[in-house]
Amino acid sequence: MTGEEMVKEFLCPGCVCGMDTTCGRYKRGENDYSAAGYYACMGHVLGTSILGIGNIALGMPRGFQRPPRLRGENNTTQHVNLMEIHLAPKGCPLPVMDKFNIPTWAMEKGGFLFLHVVSPRINYVRTFVLEGRTFSELPPGVVNVGEFYEEMD
């Protein structure tokens, strides 16, 4: 699968800007991972909302489709409509995983490895979709979401 095909599959569904990479807002991400062959869309905005849950990335599986939550005034939850999602076609290296970028949970589904990496020092979460990668390539301690996937809403 090409990087743009991955964008169409995982980011375009439910995006406010359009349903494919010809929407006029698609712009390949320029970041640390793009140099390694990863794809992202700088125009991607979550456009699907579920009552009681908030915004979701419609093209992503459960457990990997919700953006971070922010605490607002009076401890209310503020829903955001942006996520940092990096897409890696076959042949891309694994993302950086070390004491500053900790892989927390992952799942294999449909030939892809979905992965959350937390950077606790800066309180940041990145989501990765890695084509052709497997759970066995991850360090010990990563939670296998596939073991309880059906229990999630």
C-alpha positions in Angstrom: 0.0 0.0 0.0 1.4 3.5 -0.8 1.5 6.2 1.8 -1.3 8.2 0.0 -3.5 5.0 -0.1 -2.9 4.7 3.7 -4.0 8.4 4.1 -7.2 7.6 2.2 -7.9 4.5 4.2 -7.2 5.7 7.7 -7.4 9.5 7.7 -9.8 10.6 5.0 -13.0 8.8 6.3 -14.9 11.3 8.4 -12.4 14.2 7.9 -14.0 17.6 7.8 -11.9 18.6 4.8 -13.0 15.9 2.4 -13.2 12.2 1.8 -9.9 11.6 -0.2 -6.6 13.2 -1.0 -8.1 15.3 -3.8 -10.0 17.4 -1.3 -7.7 20.4 -1.8 -6.5 20.3 1.9 -4.3 17.3 1.7 -0.7 18.1 2.5 1.8 15.5 3.4 3.2 16.1 6.9 6.6 17.6 7.3 8.0 16.2 10.5 10.7 13.9 12.0 8.9 10.8 10.7 8.3 12.1 7.1 12.1 11.9 6.4 11.8 8.1 7.2 9.0 7.6 4.7 6.1 8.1 7.0 2.9 9.9 5.8 0.5 12.2 7.6 -1.9 14.9 6.5 -1.4 18.3 7.9 -5.0 19.3 6.9 -6.6 16.3 8.7 -9.4 17.3 11.1 -11.7 14.9 12.9 -15.2 15.4 11.6 -17.1 12.6 13.1 -18.6 12.9 16.6 -20.4 10.4 18.7 -22.7 11.7 21.5 -21.2 11.0 24.9 -17.8 10.1 23.4 -16.8 13.1 21.3 -14.8 13.3 18.1 -13.2 10.2 16.5 -10.9 9.4 13.6 -13.5 7.3 11.7 -10.9 5.4 9.7 -9.1 4.1 12.7 -10.0 1.0 14.9 -11.4 1.3 18.4 -8.7 2.1 20.9 -6.8 4.2 18.4 -9.5 6.6 17.1 -10.0 9.0 20.0 -8.0 12.2 20.4 -6.6 13.4 23.7 -8.9 15.1 26.1 -8.2 18.4 27.8 -9.5 19.6 31.1 -11.4 22.9 30.9 -13.0 25.2 33.4 -14.8 23.6 36.3 -13.0 20.3 35.5 -15.1 19.8 32.3 -13.7 17.8 29.4 -12.8 19.7 26.3 -13.0 17.5 23.2 -10.4 18.2 20.6 -10.6 17.4 16.9 -6.9 16.9 16.0 -4.7 13.8 16.4 -1.1 13.1 15.5 -1.3 10.0 13.3 1.8 8.7 11.4 1.3 6.2 8.6 4.2 3.9 7.7 4.1 1.9 4.5 6.1 -1.3 4.3 9.8 -0.8 4.5 9.7 2.2 6.9 11.7 1.8 10.1 9.9 1.4 13.5 9.3 4.7 15.3 11.7 5.8 18.0 10.9 3.8 21.2 13.1 4.6 24.2 12.7 6.0 27.7 11.4 9.3 26.2 9.1 7.7 23.7 7.4 4.7 25.4 5.2 2.3 23.4 2.1 1.7 25.6 -0.4 -0.4 23.7 -0.7 -1.9 20.3 -2.8 -4.2 18.1 -2.3 -6.1 14.9 -5.3 -5.8 12.5 -5.6 -6.4 8.8 -1.9 -6.5 8.1 -1.2 -3.3 10.1 0.2 -2.7 13.6 -1.6 0.1 15.4 0.6 1.7 18.1 0.4 4.4 20.8 3.7 5.9 21.8 3.7 8.3 24.9 6.3 10.9 25.5 5.8 11.5 29.2 8.4 14.3 29.6 6.4 16.5 27.3 3.0 14.8 27.9 2.4 13.9 24.3 0.8 10.9 22.5 1.4 9.8 19.0 -0.5 7.2 17.1 1.2 5.0 14.4 -0.1 2.7 11.7 2.7 0.5 10.6 2.0 -1.7 7.5 3.4 -5.2 7.7 4.8 -4.9 11.3 3.9 -7.3 14.1 3.5 -7.1 17.8 6.6 -9.3 18.3 8.8 -6.4 17.1 7.8 -4.3 20.1 9.6 -4.2 23.4 8.2 -6.2 26.4 5.4 -4.5 28.4 3.3 -3.1 25.6 -0.3 -3.9 26.2 -1.9 -6.1 23.4 -5.2 -4.4 22.7 -6.2 -7.3 20.5 -6.7 -9.4 23.6 -9.7 -7.2 24.8 -10.7 -5.4 21.6 -14.3 -6.6 21.7 -14.8 -5.2 25.2 -14.1 -1.6 24.1 -16.8 0.8 22.9 
